Amino acid sequence: MAGLLNAALELHEAGRAAEAILAYQLVLREEPQQAAPAYSNLGMMLAGQGRLAEGEHLSHTAARLLPSNADVAYNLANTRMNLGRNSEAEAVYLRVVELQPRHAPSYNNLALLAQRRGEAARARSLFRSALRCGHAALAPLGGAARVYGNLAAAGLLGVEEALSMQRVAISLAPAHADEYTRLAERLLDARGEALGARRVAEAEAALRAARRLDPAEARASNALGALLQGAPGRWREAREAYEAAIRAQPLGGDAYHNLGTVLQRLGDQTAAKARHAPTTATATTPQPHLSHNRSPAMPADESLLRVCPLSGGEP
């Protein structure tokens, strides 16, 4: 029977974290045959709360109990990657793809680790290995779009190829606002190249698309404000974009500072001072320009284990 584990899973999937943690701890006391999934899922939850060392310990315990389970190993690798124990994480990801050769999230994360080490050719190869795993295997990553986006953002490609990859990402995930924002960032990085005006126009269109899809996409609103702020006669539009960014992310320092600068240029000195003030309270370093997020995504979401009884052998 796995009644207590199923109850813990229901709480976990409902987002009732505190209750789920207690429920998994009860599983460990009362259903020892379900210890492995309980350890793995509990480790995932604690790591997600920032308790990475505790999460790693529990995930490692689960991996010792089920050494041939790819999902258990993957959860352990993710926690180690988030701890910055990259060589240990890489060894476990390699074990995952040995156990499950079409494990796209592990190839993706191996690529991120290679990119961090500056191994561009290996990172490109691993991202493409993730793509070859197929649609179903890519679902935990958010589909092929996220891998294409990671490949574009990782600094592993030339300007044109990176832009091409990001456009592919959008074609595969046309409802994902963040992919449009990432395209705009790539375009604005490249605007010193040929066809700069066309790229700026494409970037503006991408940022407006991101905002339509997700009005709470503060990064897109702040980036749009920065783009408009640099264009003659578009300060009022920049003001609207920065105000939208502040509504979406009230503690974001960049938009406050940028809005204050625009208000000064519009001659509203009182409002400008008021808008500059919150940047001190948030203890951030405001930047009067577009703040790019150039890093690829962190590890994909962990695998939630269900019933993995220890009696009768490993799955």
C-alpha positions as CSV (number, residue, x, y, z in Angstrom):
1,M,0.0,0.0,0.0
2,A,1.1,3.5,-0.6
3,G,-1.8,5.5,1.0
4,L,0.4,7.9,3.0
5,L,2.6,8.5,0.0
6,N,-0.4,9.3,-2.2
7,A,-1.7,11.7,0.4
8,A,1.7,13.5,0.4
9,L,1.7,13.6,-3.3
10,E,-1.7,15.3,-3.4
11,L,-0.5,17.9,-1.0
12,H,2.7,18.4,-3.0
13,E,0.9,18.8,-6.3
14,A,-1.6,21.2,-4.7
15,G,1.2,23.5,-3.6
16,R,0.6,23.0,0.1
17,A,4.3,22.8,0.9
18,A,4.3,22.8,4.7
19,E,1.7,20.1,4.9
20,A,3.4,18.0,2.2
21,I,6.7,18.1,4.0
22,L,5.0,16.8,7.2
23,A,3.2,14.2,5.1
24,Y,6.5,12.9,3.5
25,Q,8.1,12.8,7.0
26,L,5.1,10.6,8.1
27,V,5.7,8.3,5.1
28,L,9.3,7.8,6.2
29,R,8.1,6.8,9.6
30,E,5.1,4.7,8.7
31,E,5.7,3.4,5.1
32,P,9.4,2.5,5.0
33,Q,8.8,0.6,1.7
34,Q,8.1,4.0,0.1
35,A,11.2,5.6,1.6
36,A,12.9,6.3,-1.8
37,P,10.2,8.4,-3.4
38,A,9.6,10.2,-0.1
39,Y,13.2,11.0,0.3
40,S,13.5,12.2,-3.3
41,N,10.3,14.3,-3.2
42,L,11.1,15.8,0.2
43,G,14.6,16.6,-0.9
44,M,13.1,18.4,-4.0
45,M,10.8,20.4,-1.8
46,L,13.4,21.5,0.7
47,A,15.8,22.5,-2.1
48,G,13.0,24.5,-3.7
49,Q,12.7,26.4,-0.5
50,G,16.4,27.3,-0.5
51,R,17.4,24.5,1.9
52,L,19.8,23.1,-0.6
53,A,22.1,21.2,1.8
54,E,19.2,19.4,3.4
55,G,17.7,18.7,0.0
56,E,20.9,17.3,-1.3
57,H,21.3,15.0,1.7
58,L,17.8,13.6,1.2
59,S,18.2,13.3,-2.6
60,H,21.5,11.5,-2.1
61,T,19.8,9.1,0.4
62,A,17.1,8.3,-2.2
63,A,19.8,7.7,-4.9
64,R,21.5,5.2,-2.6
65,L,18.3,3.4,-2.2
66,L,17.5,3.4,-5.9
67,P,20.8,3.6,-7.7
68,S,19.3,2.7,-11.1
69,N,16.4,5.1,-11.1
70,A,16.9,8.0,-13.5
71,D,14.4,10.3,-11.9
72,V,16.0,10.0,-8.5
73,A,19.4,10.6,-9.9
74,Y,18.1,13.6,-11.9
75,N,16.7,15.3,-8.8
76,L,20.0,14.8,-7.0
77,A,22.0,16.3,-10.0
78,N,19.7,19.3,-10.0
79,T,20.3,20.0,-6.4
80,R,24.0,19.7,-6.7
81,M,24.0,22.0,-9.7
82,N,22.1,24.6,-7.8
83,L,24.6,24.2,-4.9
84,G,27.4,25.0,-7.4
85,R,28.9,21.5,-7.1
86,N,29.1,21.3,-10.8
87,S,31.5,18.4,-11.3
88,E,29.4,16.2,-9.0
89,A,26.3,17.3,-10.8
90,E,27.8,16.5,-14.2
91,A,28.7,13.0,-13.1
92,V,25.2,12.3,-12.0
93,Y,23.6,13.8,-15.1
94,L,25.9,11.5,-17.1
95,R,24.6,8.6,-15.1
96,V,21.0,9.7,-15.9
97,V,21.6,9.6,-19.6
98,E,23.3,6.2,-19.3
99,L,20.2,4.9,-17.5
100,Q,17.8,6.8,-19.8
101,P,19.5,7.8,-23.1
102,R,16.6,10.1,-24.2
103,H,16.6,12.2,-21.0
104,A,16.5,15.6,-22.6
105,P,16.6,17.7,-19.4
106,S,19.9,16.1,-18.4
107,Y,21.4,16.8,-21.8
108,N,20.2,20.4,-21.4
109,N,21.8,20.8,-18.0
110,L,25.0,19.1,-19.1
111,A,25.1,21.7,-21.9
112,L,24.7,24.5,-19.3
113,L,27.5,23.2,-17.3
114,A,29.8,22.9,-20.3
115,Q,28.9,26.5,-21.3
116,R,29.8,27.7,-17.8
117,R,33.3,26.1,-18.3
118,G,33.7,27.8,-21.6
119,E,33.5,24.5,-23.6
120,A,31.5,25.9,-26.5
121,A,31.6,23.0,-28.9
122,R,30.6,20.5,-26.2
123,A,27.8,22.7,-25.0
124,R,26.4,23.1,-28.6
125,S,26.6,19.3,-29.1
126,L,24.8,18.7,-25.8
127,F,22.0,21.1,-26.5
128,R,21.5,19.4,-29.9
129,S,21.5,16.0,-28.2
130,A,18.6,17.4,-26.0
131,L,16.7,18.4,-29.2
132,R,17.2,14.9,-30.7
133,C,15.4,13.3,-27.8
134,G,12.0,14.3,-29.3
135,H,8.9,16.2,-28.3
136,A,7.8,14.1,-25.4
137,A,11.2,14.0,-23.8
138,L,11.5,17.8,-24.1
139,A,8.2,18.5,-22.3
140,P,9.7,18.9,-18.8
141,L,11.9,21.7,-20.2
142,G,9.0,23.5,-21.7
143,G,9.5,21.9,-25.1
144,A,12.1,22.4,-27.8
145,A,11.5,26.1,-27.6
146,R,13.4,26.4,-24.3
147,V,16.4,24.5,-25.6
148,Y,16.6,26.6,-28.7
149,G,16.3,29.7,-26.5
150,N,19.0,28.4,-24.2
151,L,21.3,27.7,-27.2
152,A,20.6,31.3,-28.4
153,A,21.3,32.8,-25.0
154,A,24.4,30.9,-24.1
155,G,26.8,33.0,-26.2
156,L,27.8,29.9,-28.2
157,L,26.7,31.1,-31.6
158,G,27.3,33.9,-34.0
159,V,24.9,36.8,-34.0
160,E,22.8,35.6,-37.0
161,E,22.6,32.0,-35.8
162,A,21.6,33.0,-32.3
163,L,18.8,35.2,-33.7
164,S,17.7,32.4,-35.9
165,M,17.6,29.9,-32.9
166,Q,15.6,32.4,-30.9
167,R,13.1,32.9,-33.7
168,V,12.8,29.1,-33.9
169,A,12.1,29.1,-30.1
170,I,9.2,31.6,-30.7
171,S,7.8,29.6,-33.6
172,L,7.6,26.5,-31.3
173,A,6.2,28.4,-28.3
174,P,4.3,31.4,-29.7
175,A,2.4,31.9,-26.4
176,H,5.5,32.1,-24.2
177,A,6.1,35.8,-23.4
178,D,9.7,35.3,-22.1
179,E,10.8,33.9,-25.5
180,Y,9.8,37.2,-27.2
181,T,11.7,39.1,-24.5
182,R,14.8,37.0,-25.1
183,L,14.6,37.7,-28.8
184,A,14.4,41.4,-28.2
185,E,17.5,41.2,-25.9
186,R,19.4,39.3,-28.7
187,L,18.3,41.9,-31.3
188,L,19.3,44.9,-29.1
189,D,22.7,43.3,-28.4
190,A,23.2,43.0,-32.1
191,R,21.9,46.4,-33.2
192,G,25.4,47.7,-34.0
193,E,25.5,45.2,-36.8
194,A,24.0,45.7,-40.3
195,L,20.3,46.5,-40.5
196,G,20.3,48.0,-37.0
197,A,17.1,50.0,-37.5
198,R,15.2,46.9,-38.7
199,R,16.5,45.0,-35.7
200,V,15.4,47.7,-33.3
201,A,11.9,47.7,-34.9
202,E,11.8,43.9,-34.5
203,A,12.9,44.2,-30.9
204,E,10.1,46.7,-30.2
205,A,7.5,44.4,-31.8
206,A,8.8,41.4,-29.8
207,L,8.6,43.3,-26.5
208,R,5.1,44.5,-27.2
209,A,4.1,40.9,-28.0
210,A,5.6,39.8,-24.7
211,R,3.6,42.4,-22.9
212,R,0.4,41.4,-24.7
213,L,0.9,37.8,-23.7
214,D,1.9,38.5,-20.1
215,P,1.2,42.0,-18.8
216,A,3.1,41.1,-15.7
217,E,6.3,40.5,-17.7
218,A,8.3,43.3,-16.0
219,R,11.5,42.6,-17.9
220,A,9.8,43.2,-21.2
221,S,8.2,46.5,-20.0
222,N,11.5,47.8,-18.6
223,A,13.3,46.8,-21.8
224,L,10.7,48.5,-23.9
225,G,11.0,51.6,-21.8
226,A,14.8,51.6,-22.3
227,L,14.4,51.2,-26.1
228,L,11.9,54.0,-26.3
229,Q,13.9,56.2,-24.0
230,G,16.7,56.2,-26.5
231,A,14.4,57.1,-29.4
232,P,13.7,60.8,-30.3
233,G,10.3,62.0,-29.2
234,R,9.2,58.8,-27.5
235,W,9.7,59.6,-23.8
236,R,6.0,59.6,-23.0
237,E,5.8,56.0,-24.3
238,A,8.9,55.1,-22.3
239,R,7.2,56.5,-19.2
240,E,4.2,54.3,-19.8
241,A,6.4,51.2,-20.2
242,Y,8.4,51.9,-17.1
243,E,5.2,52.5,-15.1
244,A,3.9,49.1,-16.3
245,A,7.2,47.5,-15.2
246,I,6.8,49.0,-11.7
247,R,3.2,47.8,-11.5
248,A,4.3,44.3,-12.4
249,Q,7.4,44.3,-10.1
250,P,7.1,47.0,-7.4
251,L,10.4,46.1,-5.9
252,G,12.4,46.4,-9.2
253,G,15.0,49.1,-8.8
254,D,15.9,49.6,-12.5
255,A,12.4,50.7,-13.6
256,Y,12.2,53.3,-10.8
257,H,15.5,54.8,-11.7
258,N,14.8,54.7,-15.5
259,L,11.4,56.3,-15.0
260,G,12.9,59.0,-12.8
261,T,15.3,59.9,-15.6
262,V,12.4,60.1,-18.2
263,L,10.3,62.3,-15.9
264,Q,13.3,64.6,-15.5
265,R,13.5,65.0,-19.2
266,L,9.8,65.6,-19.4
267,G,10.2,68.4,-16.9
268,D,8.4,66.8,-14.0
269,Q,11.1,67.2,-11.4
270,T,8.9,66.5,-8.3
271,A,7.7,63.2,-9.7
272,A,11.2,62.4,-10.9
273,K,12.5,62.7,-7.3
274,A,9.7,60.5,-6.0
275,R,10.4,57.8,-8.5
276,H,14.1,57.8,-7.8
277,A,13.5,57.4,-4.1
278,P,12.3,53.8,-4.0
279,T,15.6,52.5,-5.5
280,T,17.2,53.3,-2.2
281,A,14.6,51.3,-0.2
282,T,15.0,48.2,-2.3
283,A,18.8,48.2,-1.9
284,T,19.4,47.6,-5.6
285,T,21.8,49.3,-7.9
286,P,19.7,51.0,-10.5
287,Q,20.8,51.0,-14.1
288,P,19.7,53.7,-16.5
289,H,19.7,51.4,-19.5
290,L,18.4,48.0,-20.6
291,S,19.3,45.2,-18.2
292,H,19.9,42.0,-20.2
293,N,19.4,38.5,-18.8
294,R,22.0,36.7,-20.9
295,S,22.2,33.5,-19.0
296,P,20.5,30.3,-20.1
297,A,17.9,28.8,-17.8
298,M,18.8,26.9,-14.7
299,P,18.0,23.2,-14.4
300,A,14.6,22.0,-15.5
301,D,12.0,21.2,-12.9
302,E,12.6,18.0,-10.9
303,S,10.8,14.8,-11.5
304,L,8.1,14.1,-8.9
305,L,8.3,10.4,-7.9
306,R,5.2,8.5,-7.2
307,V,5.3,4.8,-6.1
308,C,8.8,3.2,-6.1
309,P,8.6,0.4,-3.5
310,L,11.9,-0.9,-2.3
311,S,10.6,-4.4,-1.7
312,G,10.7,-6.5,-4.8
313,G,13.6,-4.7,-6.5
314,E,14.1,-1.4,-8.2
315,P,11.9,-0.2,-11.1
